[in-house]
């Protein structure tokens, strides 16, 4: 059996997590290799499974990336999931399904800035990763926020405006990793918008990560988000991997992102996490 781990050329690999996964797969007798998703001449049908992991350059080539996903015969997560999840308009779908989410307005060229009822607001692209292009503004600094919105939509893209939920600076963001539909482990991620966009490694801003035990409320919201996604997408079973990112509010945790495409899974932060993912891959092949 052989598995392709889809990545991007150059700098797109989390070497520590990849080494753990390769070793766990090898223990199950499954060969694995890193393959750039846009590498020419790859016969994707020769793999038992293609697992999207670090295709972190897709944001600038979304159409090409989704076309590639459509022609891979055995892809995890499936192409239909990637098409839905690579545009953060999915947040509106989750909110409509009753999942607690960060209030979000989506704006295109010609739209006026929507100002949330908050001391600060966030303006960011609806297609993006690693917090690149996301900026925080004081509610009184509307000219700068509007200018950033115009920059984001100048090429016909859609931007999004959200209230800045300040409790994240003291309590951090929680990311709950699910493998084969079951919560595996969780991490705490420091507030990203206090990190300069220049403080980054290539495709994403630097992150401060440490293990975290999620609360019952966080687990409940993560479960609700995954159930809603399954219903929206018409899935007949759990996804191989997912990460639900949550922010704290006075009313309880809310979804800031539902990562079903190429999330870091932070396998090194939890004992046996790589073994759980490898086992799920083995079951998907079987």
Rosetta silent file (secondary structure, phi, psi, omega in degrees, C-alpha in Angstrom):
SEQUENCE: XXXXXXXXXXXXXXXXXXXXXXXXXXXXXXXXXXXXXXXXXXXXXXXXXXXXXXXXXXXXXXXXXXXXXXXXXXXXXXXXXXXXXXXXXXXXXXXXXXXXXXXXXXXXXXXXXXXXXXXXXXXXXXXXXXXXXXXXXXXXXXXXXXXXXXXXXXXXXXXXXXXXXXXXXXXXXXXXXXXXXXXXXXXXXXXXXXXXXXXXXXXXXXXXXXXXXXXXXXXXXXXXXXXXXXXXXXXXXXXXXXXXXXXXXXXXXXXXXXXXXXXXXXXXXXXXXXXXXXXXXXXXXX
SCORE:     score description
SCORE:     0.000 S_00000001
   1 L     0.000  145.059  179.919    0.000    0.000    0.000 S_00000001
   2 E  -138.741  140.453 -179.134    1.189    3.527   -0.742 S_00000001
   3 E  -123.789  132.665  171.026    0.039    6.967    0.368 S_00000001
   4 E   -95.185  129.707  174.279    0.911   10.308   -1.164 S_00000001
   5 E   -98.502  106.478 -174.617    1.103   13.188    1.300 S_00000001
   6 E   -74.395  128.324 -178.084    0.129   16.221   -0.777 S_00000001
   7 E  -135.578 -167.866  173.115    2.266   19.260   -0.050 S_00000001
   8 L  -122.271  161.199 -177.164    3.523   22.325   -1.901 S_00000001
   9 L   -67.867  148.182  173.696    6.903   22.974   -3.393 S_00000001
  10 L    86.497 -109.784 -163.569    9.595   24.570   -1.276 S_00000001
  11 L  -101.382   16.087 -167.307    8.750   25.524    2.264 S_00000001
  12 L   -90.715   19.411 -173.341    5.392   23.869    2.855 S_00000001
  13 L  -115.934  131.881  169.570    6.267   20.921    5.085 S_00000001
  14 L   -86.237   98.351 -168.663    6.030   20.568    8.855 S_00000001
  15 H   -65.123  -36.624 -178.657    9.022   18.270    9.140 S_00000001
  16 H   -66.856  -49.435  178.431    8.429   17.150   12.749 S_00000001
  17 H   -62.664  -40.076 -178.243    4.802   16.166   12.194 S_00000001
  18 H   -65.271  -38.849  177.834    5.643   14.555    8.853 S_00000001
  19 H   -63.451  -41.342  178.170    8.382   12.425   10.394 S_00000001
  20 H   -63.252  -42.533 -179.157    5.980   11.212   13.085 S_00000001
  21 H   -68.313  -42.936  178.397    3.323   10.339   10.498 S_00000001
  22 H   -57.680  -43.669 -178.955    5.791    8.588    8.188 S_00000001
  23 H   -66.542  -41.869 -179.895    7.012    6.457   11.088 S_00000001
  24 H   -66.158  -38.920  176.955    3.488    5.609   12.234 S_00000001
  25 H   -66.098  -42.247  179.547    2.467    4.631    8.702 S_00000001
  26 H   -60.949  -36.305  177.901    5.593    2.513    8.277 S_00000001
  27 H   -62.720  -23.625  178.091    4.727    0.643   11.470 S_00000001
  28 L   -97.058    6.747  179.424    1.477   -0.348    9.747 S_00000001
  29 L    77.480   23.406 -178.291    3.278   -1.419    6.583 S_00000001
  30 L  -110.854  119.861  177.046    2.147    1.626    4.595 S_00000001
  31 E   -78.530  143.649  179.655    4.683    3.430    2.418 S_00000001
  32 E  -137.528  149.438  175.495    4.317    7.206    2.217 S_00000001
  33 E  -147.704  145.609  175.011    5.932    9.950    0.187 S_00000001
  34 E   -77.881  131.270  178.120    5.649   13.717   -0.032 S_00000001
  35 E  -137.278  125.204  176.626    4.405   14.900   -3.402 S_00000001
  36 E   -65.029  134.381 -174.828    3.773   18.521   -4.371 S_00000001
  37 L   -60.996  -28.144 -177.814    0.168   18.846   -5.505 S_00000001
  38 L  -103.059   15.054  178.710    1.207   20.717   -8.647 S_00000001
  39 L   -63.982  134.247 -177.171    4.154   18.488   -9.547 S_00000001
  40 L   -73.435  146.448  170.868    4.013   17.696  -13.269 S_00000001
  41 L    74.511   14.832 -179.307    3.436   14.187  -14.553 S_00000001
  42 L   -79.884  130.086  175.682    2.294   12.574  -11.285 S_00000001
  43 L   -90.523   86.818 -174.157    0.092    9.508  -11.740 S_00000001
  44 H   -64.098  -23.298 -178.390   -2.146   10.131   -8.745 S_00000001
  45 H   -75.366   -4.679  178.145   -4.174    6.995   -9.425 S_00000001
  46 H   -84.479   -6.982  179.212   -1.240    4.797   -8.502 S_00000001
  47 L   -94.117  145.577  174.116   -1.645    5.680   -4.816 S_00000001
  48 L   -67.927  -28.503  178.938   -4.035    3.910   -2.495 S_00000001
  49 E  -160.446  142.163  172.377   -4.833    7.309   -0.974 S_00000001
  50 E  -113.192  120.046 -175.054   -3.757   10.923   -1.436 S_00000001
  51 E  -109.396  116.538  178.832   -3.857   12.854    1.839 S_00000001
  52 E   -72.970  123.726 -179.634   -3.867   16.648    1.644 S_00000001
  53 E  -128.330  -55.929 -171.755   -1.567   17.979    4.330 S_00000001
  54 E  -132.263   50.134  177.979    0.544   21.041    3.555 S_00000001
  55 L   -85.858   57.313 -166.265   -0.722   22.514    0.273 S_00000001
  56 L   -77.513   -0.433  177.002   -0.303   25.946    1.806 S_00000001
  57 L   -98.378    8.561 -174.688    0.167   27.850   -1.461 S_00000001
  58 H   -65.896  -23.553 -171.307   -3.366   27.133   -2.717 S_00000001
  59 H   -63.567  -29.254  179.344   -4.705   30.550   -1.721 S_00000001
  60 H   -88.341   -7.287 -175.324   -3.061   32.276   -4.681 S_00000001
  61 L  -140.287   47.904 -169.615   -4.096   29.524   -7.131 S_00000001
  62 H   -61.639  -45.944 -179.496   -7.449   28.381   -5.821 S_00000001
  63 H   -59.077  -43.252  179.058   -9.039   27.478   -9.144 S_00000001
  64 H   -64.532  -40.904 -179.689   -6.031   25.427  -10.164 S_00000001
  65 H   -64.301  -45.195 -178.716   -5.917   23.711   -6.781 S_00000001
  66 H   -68.684  -34.056  175.509   -9.595   22.744   -6.835 S_00000001
  67 H   -64.159  -39.890  175.867   -9.280   21.484  -10.419 S_00000001
  68 H   -61.246  -46.433 -177.824   -6.396   19.292   -9.266 S_00000001
  69 H   -59.535  -37.516 -178.973   -8.455   17.963   -6.351 S_00000001
  70 H   -64.079  -27.710 -175.349  -11.296   17.028   -8.686 S_00000001
  71 H   -98.703    3.203  175.373   -9.050   14.783  -10.778 S_00000001
  72 L   -87.459  120.462 -171.475   -7.448   12.861   -7.895 S_00000001
  73 L   -70.089  -32.879 -177.741   -9.373    9.572   -7.646 S_00000001
  74 L  -130.634   91.240 -171.433   -8.791    8.796   -3.959 S_00000001
  75 E  -121.059  136.568  174.138   -8.411   12.031   -2.026 S_00000001
  76 E  -129.912  123.635   -4.208   -8.743   12.804    1.679 S_00000001
  77 L   -76.514  159.715 -172.398  -10.410   15.065    2.408 S_00000001
  78 L   -63.767  159.351 -177.061  -12.648   14.892   -0.695 S_00000001
  79 H   -59.999  -36.783 -179.803  -12.659   17.562   -3.399 S_00000001
  80 H   -64.236  -34.790  177.579  -16.217   18.664   -2.543 S_00000001
  81 H   -68.636  -42.778 -179.891  -15.116   19.372    1.027 S_00000001
  82 H   -63.808  -40.804 -179.222  -12.111   21.373   -0.165 S_00000001
  83 H   -61.359  -39.291  179.283  -14.252   23.447   -2.532 S_00000001
  84 H   -73.949  -39.341 -169.084  -16.578   24.425    0.324 S_00000001
  85 H   -86.937  -14.795 -178.762  -13.910   24.921    2.954 S_00000001
  86 L   -82.135   -4.670  173.315  -11.375   26.998    1.024 S_00000001
  87 L  -121.710  123.920 -172.126  -13.705   30.004    1.058 S_00000001
  88 L   -72.521    7.833  167.618  -14.662   31.253    4.483 S_00000001
  89 L   -59.141  -17.471  176.762  -18.197   31.947    3.316 S_00000001
  90 H   -58.549  -23.320  178.051  -18.758   28.554    4.952 S_00000001
  91 H   -60.334  -35.887  177.603  -19.014   30.492    8.226 S_00000001
  92 H   -66.153  -37.246  177.469  -22.371   31.826    7.044 S_00000001
  93 H   -64.015  -43.178  179.567  -23.517   28.253    6.373 S_00000001
  94 H   -65.196  -42.889  179.342  -22.495   27.180    9.871 S_00000001
  95 H   -62.084  -40.767  179.360  -24.211   30.186   11.456 S_00000001
  96 H   -65.080  -26.623  177.903  -27.393   29.440    9.493 S_00000001
  97 L   -84.815    1.823  177.125  -27.258   25.894   10.853 S_00000001
  98 L    91.509    8.867  178.726  -27.197   27.233   14.421 S_00000001
  99 L   -81.291  130.325  177.064  -23.497   26.747   15.135 S_00000001
 100 L   -61.614  117.031 -179.323  -22.017   29.521   17.341 S_00000001
 101 E  -132.242  162.268  174.035  -19.681   31.425   15.026 S_00000001
 102 L   -65.975  127.860  177.901  -17.937   34.800   14.983 S_00000001
 103 L   -56.395  130.411 -171.831  -20.387   37.300   13.426 S_00000001
 104 E  -137.762  132.683  171.223  -19.145   37.890    9.882 S_00000001
 105 E  -110.558  136.808  179.853  -20.043   40.236    7.028 S_00000001
 106 E  -107.804  127.655 -172.404  -18.808   39.417    3.511 S_00000001
 107 E  -128.934  140.249  177.255  -18.021   42.398    1.265 S_00000001
 108 L  -115.625 -178.622  179.741  -17.063   42.745   -2.398 S_00000001
 109 L   -56.817  134.230 -179.969  -15.853   45.639   -4.539 S_00000001
 110 L    93.838  -15.773  179.553  -18.185   48.631   -4.178 S_00000001
 111 L   -79.412  143.713  174.412  -19.528   47.573   -0.777 S_00000001
 112 L   -82.165  152.168  179.254  -19.211   49.947    2.143 S_00000001
 113 L   -60.527  129.910  172.876  -17.479   48.802    5.290 S_00000001
 114 L   -92.366  122.598 -174.953  -19.807   47.095    7.762 S_00000001
 115 L  -100.838  114.025  178.341  -18.815   48.163   11.265 S_00000001
 116 L   -71.770  161.623  178.965  -19.484   45.577   13.983 S_00000001
 117 L   -82.600   80.599 -177.061  -20.533   46.602   17.469 S_00000001
 118 L  -158.593  160.789 -179.814  -17.097   46.193   19.019 S_00000001
 119 L   -70.360  -29.286  178.579  -14.112   48.263   20.096 S_00000001
 120 E  -135.044  155.682  176.496  -12.005   46.718   17.337 S_00000001
 121 E  -131.373  159.768  179.627  -12.729   45.016   14.041 S_00000001
 122 E  -119.025  132.710  174.849  -10.892   42.578   11.803 S_00000001
 123 E  -119.801  127.108 -176.516  -10.755   42.837    8.005 S_00000001
 124 E  -153.874  163.220  179.337   -9.378   39.837    6.113 S_00000001
 125 E   -73.808  149.543  178.026   -9.707   37.923    2.839 S_00000001
 126 L   -78.748  -19.204  171.982  -12.352   35.223    2.563 S_00000001
 127 L  -115.832  109.813 -177.919   -9.808   33.005    0.811 S_00000001
 128 L  -175.664  167.108 -178.840   -6.636   32.910    2.841 S_00000001
 129 L  -147.301  158.480  175.728   -4.544   30.923    5.285 S_00000001
 130 L    64.533   21.874 -179.647   -2.143   31.488    8.142 S_00000001
 131 L    64.255   12.427  178.435   -3.783   34.839    9.053 S_00000001
 132 L   -71.420  134.873 -178.958   -2.048   36.463    6.093 S_00000001
 133 L    86.330   -6.130  179.287   -3.895   39.579    4.964 S_00000001
 134 L   -89.036  132.992 -179.911   -5.850   39.835    8.216 S_00000001
 135 E  -137.670  145.666  178.073   -5.591   43.132   10.065 S_00000001
 136 E  -102.534  139.869  179.996   -7.111   44.540   13.254 S_00000001
 137 E  -134.287  146.615  169.489   -8.382   48.132   13.463 S_00000001
 138 E   -68.299  146.157 -178.544   -9.834   50.303   16.185 S_00000001
 139 L   -59.289  -25.942  179.770  -13.496   51.049   15.569 S_00000001
 140 L   -81.050  -12.159 -175.285  -12.592   54.737   15.369 S_00000001
 141 L   -99.637   56.376 -171.540   -9.997   54.113   12.641 S_00000001
 142 H   -72.063  -28.639  179.245  -12.513   53.458    9.882 S_00000001
 143 H   -63.698  -43.267  179.228  -10.542   55.136    7.100 S_00000001
 144 H   -67.152  -39.742  178.496   -7.660   52.703    7.549 S_00000001
 145 H   -64.468  -42.651  178.822  -10.053   49.742    7.781 S_00000001
 146 H   -63.710  -40.096  179.356  -11.870   50.860    4.625 S_00000001
 147 H   -62.816  -40.930  178.229   -8.546   51.264    2.802 S_00000001
 148 H   -65.717  -40.343  176.216   -7.531   47.721    3.745 S_00000001
 149 H   -58.110  -45.475 -179.556  -10.913   46.439    2.557 S_00000001
 150 H   -61.467  -39.203  179.407  -10.390   48.173   -0.806 S_00000001
 151 H   -63.454  -40.270 -177.281   -6.950   46.588   -1.159 S_00000001
 152 H   -69.197  -34.074 -174.795   -8.362   43.120   -0.515 S_00000001
 153 H   -99.463    4.177 -176.136  -11.232   43.420   -3.007 S_00000001
 154 L   -60.841  -29.542 -178.501   -9.356   45.323   -5.722 S_00000001
 155 L   -96.280   14.112  179.917   -8.862   42.134   -7.761 S_00000001
 156 L    93.158    1.840  179.328  -12.490   41.039   -7.470 S_00000001
 157 L   -74.347  170.156  175.957  -11.997   39.014   -4.299 S_00000001
 158 L  -109.171  137.336  177.049  -14.385   39.004   -1.353 S_00000001
 159 E  -111.118  167.916  179.792  -13.305   40.249    2.066 S_00000001
 160 E  -132.490  146.810  179.972  -14.807   39.643    5.473 S_00000001
 161 E  -124.548  130.695 -178.820  -15.326   41.877    8.497 S_00000001
 162 E  -136.803  154.015  169.667  -15.628   40.540   12.034 S_00000001
 163 E   -68.438  144.232  174.430  -15.576   41.966   15.539 S_00000001
 164 L   -83.763  120.961 -176.827  -12.246   41.465   17.275 S_00000001
 165 L   -94.335   96.690 -166.784  -12.875   39.223   20.278 S_00000001
 166 L   -67.399  -17.264 -179.932  -10.300   40.536   22.718 S_00000001
 167 L   -61.921  -18.566 -179.801  -10.487   37.716   25.265 S_00000001
 168 H   -61.150  -27.943 -176.365   -8.222   35.731   22.946 S_00000001
 169 H   -69.503  -29.208  177.768   -5.240   37.798   24.080 S_00000001
 170 H   -95.328  -32.534 -171.142   -5.516   36.501   27.649 S_00000001
 171 H  -108.345  -13.883  179.425   -7.079   33.087   27.027 S_00000001
 172 L    72.098  166.619  176.419   -5.753   32.139   23.550 S_00000001
 173 E   -88.949  146.036  176.757   -7.524   30.371   20.722 S_00000001
 174 E  -109.303  128.309  173.840   -8.380   26.682   21.058 S_00000001
 175 E  -112.927  118.610  179.364   -7.883   24.308   18.150 S_00000001
 176 E  -102.289  120.738 -179.510   -9.548   20.907   18.510 S_00000001
 177 E   -94.008  128.107  175.764   -8.162   18.226   16.176 S_00000001
 178 E  -114.195  136.083  177.215  -10.496   15.446   15.096 S_00000001
 179 E  -122.395  122.669 -177.449   -9.274   12.279   13.426 S_00000001
 180 L    55.834   34.953  175.518  -11.823   10.052   11.730 S_00000001
 181 L    86.484   -3.955 -175.615  -14.543   12.129   13.367 S_00000001
 182 E  -112.996  132.879  176.149  -13.297   11.687   16.935 S_00000001
 183 E   -56.638  129.381 -178.501  -11.574   14.399   19.017 S_00000001
 184 E  -104.961  -51.866 -178.439   -7.906   13.464   19.264 S_00000001
 185 E  -163.281  174.923 -178.278   -6.155   16.377   20.970 S_00000001
 186 E  -143.091  157.664  178.732   -6.243   20.160   21.258 S_00000001
 187 E  -132.037  156.902  169.331   -3.867   23.083   21.204 S_00000001
 188 E  -104.033  132.167 -178.894   -3.808   26.639   22.474 S_00000001
 189 E  -119.998  124.550  178.915   -2.789   29.209   19.880 S_00000001
 190 L   -61.160  157.180 -178.046   -1.690   32.692   20.895 S_00000001
 191 L   -57.065  122.561 -174.473   -3.545   35.673   19.435 S_00000001
 192 H   -78.320  -29.189 -173.830   -2.426   35.928   15.799 S_00000001
 193 H   -86.055    9.100  166.741   -3.321   39.561   15.170 S_00000001
 194 H   -99.731    3.659  178.501   -0.843   40.830   17.713 S_00000001
 195 L  -102.656  128.614  179.429    1.862   39.281   15.481 S_00000001
 196 L   -62.755  144.797  176.850    3.196   41.445   12.663 S_00000001
 197 L   -64.333  -18.712  176.644    2.588   40.155    9.152 S_00000001
 198 L   -79.918  -16.926  179.740    6.330   40.537    8.674 S_00000001
 199 L   -90.208   79.022 -172.744    6.956   38.065   11.514 S_00000001
 200 E  -150.124  163.068  174.665    6.266   34.996    9.443 S_00000001
 201 E  -113.986   95.452  174.579    7.848   32.015    7.790 S_00000001
 202 L    66.698  -91.730 -167.312    6.962   32.101    4.116 S_00000001
 203 L   -99.818    0.507 -176.655    3.268   31.275    3.849 S_00000001
 204 E  -157.671  157.946  175.175    1.970   32.036    7.326 S_00000001
 205 E   -71.457  151.594  177.467    2.467   34.140   10.428 S_00000001
 206 L   -62.956  143.601 -177.866    4.467   32.652   13.265 S_00000001
 207 L  -120.817  145.154  172.499    2.337   30.808   15.822 S_00000001
 208 L  -104.661  110.807 -171.107    2.739   30.231   19.551 S_00000001
 209 E  -120.568  138.422  170.057    1.395   26.707   20.158 S_00000001
 210 E  -150.436  157.665 -179.813    1.070   24.566   23.256 S_00000001
 211 E   -63.170  152.369  178.585   -1.121   21.593   24.253 S_00000001
 212 L  -146.771  144.598  170.970   -4.512   22.321   25.796 S_00000001
 213 L   -93.527  115.192 -177.232   -7.312   20.303   27.380 S_00000001
 214 L   -71.548  152.062  177.320  -10.531   21.569   25.760 S_00000001
 215 L   -78.821  164.841  176.199  -13.567   22.378   27.887 S_00000001
 216 H   -60.357  -37.708  179.749  -16.844   20.509   27.569 S_00000001
 217 H   -65.263  -40.381  178.209  -18.352   23.625   25.979 S_00000001
 218 H   -65.484  -42.643  178.064  -15.586   23.759   23.371 S_00000001
 219 H   -62.454  -37.077 -179.316  -16.014   20.081   22.558 S_00000001
 220 H   -66.730  -41.048  178.692  -19.764   20.586   22.175 S_00000001
 221 H   -68.022  -39.902  177.333  -19.303   23.453   19.700 S_00000001
 222 H   -60.772  -42.914  177.829  -16.707   21.462   17.752 S_00000001
 223 H   -62.339  -44.342  179.951  -19.138   18.539   17.535 S_00000001
 224 H   -62.132  -40.263 -179.851  -21.953   20.823   16.393 S_00000001
 225 H   -64.334  -43.145 -179.241  -19.727   22.368   13.717 S_00000001
 226 H   -69.753  -37.861  177.359  -18.699   18.987   12.331 S_00000001
 227 H   -64.547  -42.148  178.627  -22.262   17.674   12.352 S_00000001
 228 H   -63.809  -43.638  178.628  -23.460   20.773   10.519 S_00000001
 229 H   -60.356  -42.516  178.792  -20.664   20.483    7.952 S_00000001
 230 H   -60.260  -40.587  179.342  -21.563   16.850    7.349 S_00000001
 231 H   -70.472  -42.687 -179.780  -25.195   17.764    6.724 S_00000001
 232 H   -61.740  -40.709 -175.242  -24.360   20.735    4.493 S_00000001
 233 H   -90.163   -7.143 -178.953  -21.974   18.651    2.396 S_00000001
 234 L    66.840   35.632 -179.216  -24.073   15.487    2.392 S_00000001
 235 L   -73.808  144.682  178.584  -21.244   13.401    3.819 S_00000001
 236 L  -104.312   11.372  178.365  -21.972    9.756    4.554 S_00000001
 237 L  -172.259  175.375 -178.752  -19.183    9.341    7.101 S_00000001
 238 L   -71.598  156.207  174.706  -16.536   11.200    9.114 S_00000001
 239 L   -81.034  152.704 -179.732  -13.677   13.083    7.519 S_00000001
 240 L   -58.960  -42.575 -177.714  -10.152   11.744    7.859 S_00000001
 241 E  -146.842  156.112  175.588   -9.003   14.912    9.630 S_00000001
 242 E  -163.785  156.259  170.083  -10.383   18.248   10.783 S_00000001
 243 E  -137.760  128.351  178.867   -9.502   21.091   13.096 S_00000001
 244 E  -107.625  117.466 -178.770  -12.080   23.339   14.710 S_00000001
 245 E   -98.960  129.421 -172.120  -10.667   26.682   15.857 S_00000001
 246 E  -126.688  144.519  173.791  -12.580   28.419   18.640 S_00000001
 247 E  -114.750  146.396  177.539  -12.437   31.809   20.330 S_00000001
 248 L   -80.418  140.742  171.615  -13.660   32.579   23.866 S_00000001
 249 L  -137.733  170.621  178.447  -16.545   35.001   24.393 S_00000001
 250 L   -64.706  -24.347 -179.297  -18.713   35.931   27.365 S_00000001
 251 L   -93.189   -2.897 -178.711  -21.485   33.767   25.871 S_00000001
 252 L   121.620  175.484 -176.840  -19.237   30.753   25.296 S_00000001
 253 L   -69.002  146.323  176.732  -16.876   29.496   22.573 S_00000001
 254 E  -130.813  151.621  179.314  -17.512   30.398   18.934 S_00000001
 255 E   -76.306  126.762  171.293  -16.055   29.011   15.710 S_00000001
 256 E   -99.879  -33.330  174.347  -13.499   31.287   14.069 S_00000001
 257 E  -152.151  146.736  171.837  -12.440   28.693   11.480 S_00000001
 258 E  -115.903  104.760 -170.445  -13.365   25.148   10.495 S_00000001
 259 E   -95.564  101.885 -178.388  -10.176   23.732    8.986 S_00000001
 260 L  -117.849    1.307 -174.281  -10.951   20.814    6.654 S_00000001
 261 L  -100.806  -68.978 -174.359   -8.461   21.442    3.853 S_00000001
 262 L  -141.848   45.750 -175.404   -4.820   21.615    4.955 S_00000001
 263 L   -72.396  145.768  164.430   -4.697   22.403    8.672 S_00000001
 264 L   -61.992  133.585 -179.417   -1.659   21.859   10.811 S_00000001
 265 L  -103.690   -5.591  173.501   -2.635   18.966   13.081 S_00000001
 266 L    51.622   50.216 -177.363    0.157   19.508   15.627 S_00000001
 267 H   -62.364  -28.975 -176.972    0.786   15.775   15.968 S_00000001
 268 H   -72.321  -11.432 -176.636    3.903   16.409   18.033 S_00000001
 269 H   -87.614   -6.323 -174.440    1.866   17.994   20.833 S_00000001
 270 L  -139.819  130.277  176.811   -0.021   14.811   21.799 S_00000001
 271 L   -57.996  136.368  173.624    1.123   11.249   22.508 S_00000001
 272 L    70.187    5.185  179.517   -0.110    8.746   19.888 S_00000001
 273 H   -62.991  -42.345  178.470   -1.697   11.430   17.694 S_00000001
 274 H   -63.345  -37.826  177.834    0.373   10.308   14.703 S_00000001
 275 H   -64.907  -38.068  177.546   -0.609    6.695   15.392 S_00000001
 276 H   -65.030  -41.093  178.537   -4.271    7.683   15.429 S_00000001
 277 H   -67.085  -42.126  178.936   -3.945    9.451   12.083 S_00000001
 278 H   -62.532  -40.123  177.732   -2.020    6.544   10.585 S_00000001
 279 H   -63.427  -39.011  178.514   -4.685    4.125   11.790 S_00000001
 280 H   -66.409  -38.696  176.452   -7.396    6.276   10.214 S_00000001
 281 H   -62.501  -43.312  179.083   -5.456    6.314    6.930 S_00000001
 282 H   -61.004  -40.569  179.305   -5.177    2.538    7.054 S_00000001
 283 H   -68.454  -36.886  178.488   -8.934    2.224    7.569 S_00000001
 284 H   -64.830  -38.212  176.781   -9.596    4.656    4.695 S_00000001
 285 H   -65.407  -42.701 -178.200   -7.443    2.525    2.411 S_00000001
 286 L   -66.440    0.000    0.000   -9.192   -0.650    3.515 S_00000001
